[in-house]
Amino acid sequence: MWRTRAAAACVICRSLANSSCGIKRKSPLQNLHLVCRSIHHPYYPSSKFQRPPLRISIQLFSSLNRPPLRKTKLLNVKHGYQFHRNFWLARLASRLLKVRYLILGSAVGGGYTAKKTYDQWKDMMPDLDEYKWIIPDFVWELDELIDFEKLIKTLPDADDLAKLLPDFDKIGESFASLKGFLSPGYNLVSEVIGASDLLLLLGAPGETAFRATDQGYDNDKQFKKVSDKEKIDQLQEELLRTQLKYQRMLERLEKENKELRKLVLQRDDKGIHQRKLKKSLIDMYSEVLDILSDYDASYNTQDHLPRVVVVGDQSAGKTSVLEMIAQARIFPRGSGEMMTRSPVKVTLSEGPHHVALFKDSSREFDLTKEEDLAALRNEIEIRMRNSVKEGCTVSTETISLSVKGPGLQRMVLVDLPGVISTVTSGMAPDTKETIFSISKAYMQNPNAIILCIQDGSVDAERSIVTDLVSQMDPQGKRTIFVLTKVDLAEKNVASPNRIQQIIEGKLFPMKALGYFAVVTGKGNSSESIESIKEYEEEFFQNSKLLKTSMLKAHQVTTKNLSLAVSDCFWKMVRESVEQQADAFKATRFNLETEWKNNYPRLRELDRNELFEKAKNEILDEVISLTQVTPKHWEEILEKTLWERVSTHVIENIYLPAAQTTNSGTFNTTVDIKLKQWTDKQLPNKAVEVAWETLQEEFSRFMTEKKGKEHDDIFDKLKQAVKEETIKRHRWNERAEDSLRVIQHNALEDRSISDKQQWDAAIHFMEETLQSRLKDTESVIEDMVGPDWKKRWLHWVGRTKEQNIRNETKNELEKLIKCNEDHAAYLANDEVTTVRKNLEARGVTVDPCLIKDTWHQIYRRFFLKSALNHCNLCRRGFYYYQRHFVDSELECNDVVLFWRIQRMLAITANTLRQQLTNTEVRRLEKNVKEVLEDFAEDNEKKVMLLTGKRVQLAEDLKKVREIQEKLEAFIEALHQEK
């Protein structure tokens, strides 16, 4: 029975082996599964030697019967075999589980591969969010403006529309009839296309011939043998033509896109739709850089924001490359001379119109008009010259220019002065070092993209900038190399392989991210950008450098260069801008902490806010001048004017007149002297006094401290405003003529109306004479030295000259006592007599010394006599009213001083009126003009408002503004991404 079952199993195995995969073939029994052999063929030999069957005393079981419940006892077997019990069901299950793992692993791996392929395709797809603005905003808002549910209800049903449609079945029959007629032509076109594809596929360098097949002639086969070189040239030309074809298509689409954008924005300008325009990313970023350029602090974080730094040797073509990227001839040009004398920051952004404007100006230059282009070049040249200080050739001051236009790549470029090797005549001695320092300052920024411009028409060994760039970026992680004037290089260079070595980065010691070759014109400054583009495209189309694969297609033209530079710039911005924002955040925290610790009770006012506060204080102080009382003005004017003219009145009018013998001569002399004085000197002196008084009052208000509210930080500004205002102010010249008439009329009046005026005149005369007498006594004391009392109390003595003058004084006093009516001057014989008397006492005296001493002695004697006469005239008003008739008393000197006093009062009143009505207002106007000029002059404000507090507040404001701008920029950058 066992053999019967085994035979049946063998039949089943053979049938399974023969029927596998539907192919009829013999399968030896050895190929059967081990399980089958172990179950159904226990006696089948596993090798070429036939082993005898095992003799055992146990019963064999199959899968069809049950095994016994008792254990089987194994017998000794021959040939070293020992029979084991076979659990074939468990082994079969274990192998099936292995298949499960294989299927599961394949599913996981396939899913991961599919996901990776999907992500790659997704990354290759262009980001259409940037072009979302092309569709007007009202399209996105249609669901809010139009009720589509009502519109759908009003539309007819599908059945009604189907009745209006034509019968497509009949149309299909008519097209089917034409199918037979059109099919041969369609087949012919398909064959031609297939043949051309086959040519490109079969045209490999290793083959020697290609085959052209014609479907219409299956039996005729022709072979055309060509060399490998011709075949490669043909394929390269075909590739170049295809690239140029697609490039033209791309340019045509870009041009159409520009026109569409212009139409959309023109519709917005006409009021059809008011769009909410937002600042572009590049404009926001440019504002941050502009603020950083004005940031004056010792924190070097402002140098770590990315920008594209354009460096190169002089006349290497830096400016031409920038103009090709900006698509406009915007820079001044010169042949062989230095034109870029200061850094120029150019912000390129996309816009509907091709315009340019400066940061500090609202004027837009239309770059499509030659007049505006010439004006822009002239303005840039003027700004460069003005930025260069006297005695220098280049400047570190940055000129900020923004260029907008359709199709421009968004980036920020900084054009630096060209690197020179020799300082020529007319340049400053430190020009070379200054240019190197400026270039290093910009290139040492670890996030700056270095655009290295190299002239291809000169020997590579003459390059200076490549060594400088390799020092700043030795690894070449942020450098892009540009070879200009490739057309001249191809003509002049004997070995074209040298150009290939340059582009491959094997000739220069520097490294770079990418290498580009461009042509920026034929050297004619009048060429347009369009003509330069056409010439560049034509040159590279016919250039051997591309045909011989020395240059790759993506390494040529300024279009590819601008795309690569823009990509590198934005990649660097995205990688570094958040780090810079964190740095400014930390800087802001440090500055705020420093302010709280040093100035806890003061507001954080920057320089502009402090200037406005000082401006208000100054204007308030000027307004305070109008609130000065008239009495105060007149008192100051009268006192100052008398101090200025008193010496002239006493010495030139009163003393000469007092030497006369009678009152008639006294009055005549006084009138003549007063008339001459009034015509020539008095009005001018009065105006000078008024102007000086106004200055003193203005200065007093400006410098007067206001108690605890006074802030000494404004002192320097107020002083500068005061000096500049006084310098600009001019007194009204016509006031002097009218003042002369008033003063002349006042001095001609001799009529004293009452006793009060008489007493006031006597008091004025007495004060004046006493003041003069005191001054004379002081002069005499200096001449003769201290008296005996001071010599004993203060232990001081006289000098030899003072002793001589003292002896002379004593001798002259004796002379006056002998003759009290002596004249004011000594006669020669009297001088001789005094000298001889002194010589008799052993004192040698010079005649000039005697006369000088006499002048002071007689002056003191005269002033004392005048004071005594003044006391006698206190009661002389009665005699004055009677014109001193029947009286020996004459008080003409009192009348003189009354005339002087009255003239002073009238002059002071007139000048006060002119001050309050005219001059103070003109002064206030001048102050406002000075403040406006200072407000526009930042250098002046920086110079006048200085100090640690001002600088700290200024830095704090700048850092806050930069941080806010950076955060807004980062937010917009994430939204765009």
SULRA-V876974 format. One record per run of one state. SS is the DSSP state (H for helix, E for strand, - for the rest). FROM is the first residue (numbers start at 1). LEN is the number of residues. Records with the same first field share a line. If there is no record, write none. Layout:
SS->FROM-LEN  FROM-LEN
This chain:
-->1-1  19-1  23-6  32-2  41-47  125-3  135-2  141-1  146-2  155-3  165-3  203-6  213-9  226-2  270-11  294-6  305-3  314-4  327-15  351-4  359-6  367-3  388-7  406-5  416-3  420-11  444-5  456-4  463-2  473-6  485-1  493-4  504-10  518-11  543-1  548-5  557-1  599-8  626-4  659-4  704-3  710-2  729-5  749-6  785-3  795-5  819-9  841-6  876-1  882-10  937-1  945-3  977-1
H->2-17  20-3  29-3  34-7  88-37  128-7  137-4  142-4  148-7  158-7  168-35  228-42  281-13  300-5  318-9  370-18  431-13  460-3  465-8  486-7  497-7  529-14  544-4  553-3  558-41  607-19  630-29  663-41  707-3  712-17  734-15  755-30  788-7  800-19  828-13  847-29  877-5  892-45  938-7  948-29
E->209-4  222-4  308-6  342-9  355-4  365-2  395-11  411-5  419-1  449-7  479-6  514-4  556-1
